[in-house]
Amino acid sequence: MKRMMWIVVLMAVTLTVTSASADFYVIAGGGGVGTRITSLPYTITTPGFYYLAGNLTLAANNSISGAILVSADNVTIDLMGFNLACSGYSDFTSGIYINSRKNVEVRNGTVSGFPVSGIYDALAGYNYRIINVRLEKNGAGILLAWGGDYHLIKNCTISENGSNGIIVSGKGSMITDNVVSKNPQGGIHCTGAGSSLVGNVVVDNGDYGFFLNLNASVPYLIDRNTAYNNTAGNINGIPPAAKFGINAGPGFP
């Protein structure tokens, strides 16, 4: 009888690993799964799964680079639907600061109020996945501007940040199914060769909606995007090597 009860309990815990969509899933139930982040600032130095179990707010602190500093490869951070926030003013701090690593994923929650960027890469990390994250009222939304390659940015909502919504300069990245709006210095800034921009909505930004590398040798795939009412124009020009699918908005072929 006791054995049957344990089987039922095990099945119940297993069923709490639910899927709301193909990309959003929550691990619930007992302990022993991953490392809970309970206070800020927090530094990750070993690979593994890390998660929030409630909203966390960093008080103003000019001496740290990130509320969560990632100094290890092969890390997943699940915000679990909660808000990672900054209160007050902190000159040099981002929400999640990735210290030039590889294979880092951030998913499922909100990052808000950080003066540099919501998610920031220090130099040239690669293989980042940023999925289902809301980024608002940071200095920039996602700032991967220093040469890192092969990133995936998917299903994010990025609005009302102080400069750009997304900046990616490395090669071979996929930016897909994001909504980027009301960022005063532009929507999506992607200058990396061999990148794909697919299914994004970019509206009401203060500079270009899409800012791309116009070098004749830089290929892109640009498909099913919508750009509207971006102040400097919906796109800064047509990259000669770009391949277009179906796009909506003035300036797109």
C-alpha positions in Angstrom: 0.0 0.0 0.0 2.8 2.4 0.9 4.5 1.6 -2.4 1.3 2.5 -4.3 1.1 5.8 -2.4 4.7 6.7 -3.3 3.9 5.9 -7.0 0.9 8.2 -6.9 3.0 11.0 -5.3 5.7 10.6 -7.9 3.2 10.8 -10.7 1.7 13.9 -9.2 5.1 15.6 -9.0 5.9 14.6 -12.5 2.6 16.0 -13.8 3.5 19.4 -12.2 6.1 19.8 -15.0 3.6 21.5 -17.3 3.8 23.1 -20.7 1.9 26.2 -21.5 3.5 26.4 -24.9 6.4 24.9 -26.7 8.8 27.3 -25.1 7.4 28.1 -21.7 7.6 25.4 -19.1 7.7 25.5 -15.3 9.3 23.0 -13.0 7.2 22.8 -9.8 7.1 20.4 -6.9 9.7 19.3 -4.4 13.3 20.5 -3.9 16.5 19.2 -5.5 15.9 20.7 -8.9 18.3 23.5 -9.7 19.5 26.4 -7.6 17.1 29.0 -6.3 18.2 32.6 -6.5 17.0 34.3 -3.3 18.8 37.6 -3.1 20.7 40.1 -5.2 23.4 40.6 -6.4 24.0 36.9 -7.3 27.0 35.4 -9.1 26.8 32.1 -11.0 30.1 30.3 -11.1 29.1 26.7 -11.9 27.0 25.3 -14.8 23.4 24.3 -14.1 19.8 25.4 -13.8 19.0 28.5 -11.7 15.6 30.0 -11.0 13.6 32.7 -9.2 10.8 31.8 -6.8 9.6 35.4 -6.4 10.1 38.9 -7.5 13.6 40.3 -6.7 14.7 43.9 -6.7 18.3 45.2 -6.6 18.8 48.4 -4.6 21.0 51.0 -6.3 24.6 49.9 -6.3 27.2 51.4 -8.6 29.9 48.8 -7.8 28.4 45.7 -9.5 28.0 45.0 -13.2 24.8 42.8 -12.9 22.1 41.9 -10.5 22.8 38.4 -11.8 26.4 37.9 -13.0 26.9 34.8 -15.1 30.6 33.6 -14.9 30.1 30.0 -16.1 29.2 28.2 -19.3 26.2 26.0 -19.8 23.8 27.9 -17.6 20.0 28.2 -17.7 18.2 31.0 -15.8 14.4 30.6 -15.5 12.7 33.7 -14.1 9.6 31.6 -13.6 7.3 34.4 -14.5 8.7 36.8 -11.9 10.3 40.3 -12.2 14.0 41.0 -11.8 14.1 44.7 -11.1 16.3 47.6 -10.1 15.2 50.4 -7.7 16.8 53.8 -7.6 19.8 54.7 -9.8 22.9 52.5 -10.5 25.2 53.8 -13.2 26.9 50.6 -14.4 24.5 47.8 -13.7 22.5 45.4 -16.0 19.9 43.0 -15.0 21.6 39.8 -16.2 25.3 40.4 -17.1 26.8 37.5 -19.0 30.6 37.5 -18.7 31.6 36.4 -22.2 30.3 32.8 -21.8 28.8 30.1 -24.0 25.5 28.2 -23.9 23.6 30.6 -21.6 19.8 30.7 -21.6 17.5 33.2 -20.0 13.7 32.7 -20.1 10.2 33.2 -18.8 9.9 36.5 -16.9 10.5 40.3 -16.8 13.7 42.3 -16.4 13.0 46.0 -15.7 14.6 49.2 -14.6 18.3 48.5 -15.1 20.3 51.6 -16.3 22.7 49.8 -18.7 20.6 46.9 -20.2 18.2 44.2 -19.2 20.4 41.5 -20.6 24.0 42.3 -21.5 27.0 40.4 -22.8 30.4 41.7 -21.7 32.4 40.8 -24.9 32.1 37.9 -27.2 30.0 35.0 -25.8 28.1 32.7 -28.1 25.1 30.4 -28.2 22.8 32.5 -26.0 19.1 31.8 -25.9 16.7 34.5 -24.7 13.2 33.3 -24.8 9.9 34.6 -23.5 11.4 37.6 -21.6 9.7 41.0 -21.2 12.3 43.8 -21.0 11.0 47.3 -20.2 12.4 50.6 -19.0 16.1 49.5 -19.0 18.9 51.4 -20.6 18.7 49.0 -23.5 16.6 45.9 -23.8 19.0 43.2 -25.0 22.6 44.4 -25.6 24.8 41.8 -27.3 26.9 44.3 -29.1 30.5 43.2 -28.8 30.9 40.4 -31.4 29.2 37.3 -29.8 27.7 34.9 -32.3 24.9 32.4 -32.9 22.3 33.8 -30.5 18.5 33.0 -30.5 16.2 35.8 -29.3 12.6 34.6 -29.4 9.1 35.5 -28.2 10.3 38.6 -26.2 8.4 41.8 -25.6 10.8 44.8 -25.5 9.4 48.3 -24.8 10.1 51.7 -23.4 13.8 51.1 -22.8 16.1 54.1 -22.8 17.9 53.4 -26.1 17.6 50.4 -28.4 15.3 47.4 -28.0 17.7 44.7 -29.4 21.4 45.1 -30.4 23.2 42.1 -31.9 26.5 42.5 -33.7 27.7 39.0 -34.1 27.1 36.6 -36.9 24.6 33.8 -37.4 21.9 34.9 -35.0 18.1 34.3 -35.2 15.8 37.1 -34.0 12.2 35.9 -34.3 8.7 36.5 -33.1 9.5 39.5 -30.9 7.5 42.7 -30.3 9.7 45.7 -30.1 8.1 49.1 -29.4 8.6 52.6 -28.0 12.4 52.4 -27.7 13.8 55.9 -28.5 17.0 54.9 -30.3 15.6 52.1 -32.5 14.0 48.7 -32.5 16.2 45.9 -33.8 19.8 46.7 -34.5 21.4 43.6 -36.2 24.7 43.9 -38.1 25.9 40.3 -37.9 26.5 38.4 -41.2 24.2 35.4 -41.8 21.5 36.4 -39.3 17.8 35.9 -39.7 15.0 38.3 -38.8 11.7 36.5 -38.9 8.2 37.3 -37.7 9.0 40.4 -35.6 6.7 43.4 -35.0 8.6 46.6 -34.7 6.5 49.7 -34.0 6.7 53.3 -32.7 10.5 53.3 -32.1 12.4 56.6 -32.1 15.0 55.8 -34.7 15.0 53.1 -37.4 12.8 50.1 -36.8 15.4 47.8 -38.3 19.0 48.9 -38.6 21.0 46.4 -40.7 24.5 46.1 -42.1 24.4 47.4 -45.7 27.8 45.9 -46.7 27.2 44.1 -50.0 28.8 40.9 -48.8 26.6 40.5 -45.6 23.7 38.1 -46.2 20.5 38.1 -44.2 17.2 36.3 -44.3 14.3 38.8 -43.7 10.8 37.3 -43.6 7.3 38.1 -42.2 8.3 41.2 -40.3 6.0 44.1 -39.7 7.5 47.6 -39.2 5.3 50.7 -38.7 5.7 54.3 -37.5 9.4 54.2 -36.6 10.7 57.8 -36.6 13.8 57.5 -38.9 12.2 54.9 -41.1 11.2 51.3 -40.9 14.5 50.1 -42.3 17.8 51.9 -42.9 18.2 50.4 -46.4 18.2 47.1 -48.3 21.2 44.9 -47.7 22.3 43.8 -51.2 22.8 40.2 -50.2 19.6 39.9 -48.2 17.0 37.3 -49.1 13.4 38.5 -48.5 10.3 36.6 -47.8 7.0 38.4 -47.1 7.2 41.6 -45.1 4.8 44.4 -44.2 5.5 48.1 -43.9 6.9 51.0 -46.1 10.5 50.5 -47.1 10.3 46.7 -47.4 10.2 45.0 -50.8 
